[in-house]
Amino acid sequence: QVQLVESGGGLVQAGGSLRLSCAASGSTFSINAIGWYRQAPGKQRELVAAIPSGGSTNYADSVKGRFTISRDNAKNTVYLQMNSLKPEDTAVYYCNALSYDYYDYWGQGTQVTVSS
């Protein structure tokens, strides 16, 4: 089992920045890829950014150039640095971990609200 705890959400004005953190615990050795999804009201959950254990990062087109995902394996923590935030980035952001046997783990979510 893997437990994920997010932090760092909040309210920010358009153009501002936030950094989300996701601390993983438990069977972290089983994690292959880890990343962030988001879900806005009335919309489906979508991938924001992900970083596999041995490959390159990938981003949603809507956040490329503004968001940066990074992973600190020593701390079992993944970060999402969000710059130049837009009102359309408003959503609940979820940390996700995919195990080597393709099991999905989710955090509880953290709200990000960007005011115009």
Rosetta blueprint (number, residue, H / E / L):
1 Q L
2 V E
3 Q E
4 L E
5 V E
6 E E
7 S E
8 G L
9 G L
10 G E
11 L E
12 V E
13 Q E
14 A L
15 G L
16 G L
17 S L
18 L E
19 R E
20 L E
21 S E
22 C E
23 A E
24 A E
25 S E
26 G E
27 S L
28 T H
29 F H
30 S H
31 I E
32 N E
33 A E
34 I E
35 G E
36 W E
37 Y E
38 R E
39 Q E
40 A L
41 P L
42 G L
43 K L
44 Q L
45 R L
46 E E
47 L E
48 V E
49 A E
50 A E
51 I E
52 P E
53 S L
54 G L
55 G L
56 S L
57 T L
58 N E
59 Y E
60 A L
61 D L
62 S L
63 V L
64 K L
65 G L
66 R L
67 F E
68 T E
69 I E
70 S E
71 R E
72 D E
73 N L
74 A L
75 K L
76 N L
77 T E
78 V E
79 Y E
80 L E
81 Q E
82 M E
83 N L
84 S L
85 L L
86 K L
87 P H
88 E H
89 D H
90 T L
91 A E
92 V E
93 Y E
94 Y E
95 C E
96 N E
97 A E
98 L E
99 S E
100 Y L
101 D L
102 Y L
103 Y L
104 D E
105 Y E
106 W E
107 G L
108 Q L
109 G L
110 T E
111 Q E
112 V E
113 T E
114 V E
115 S E
116 S L
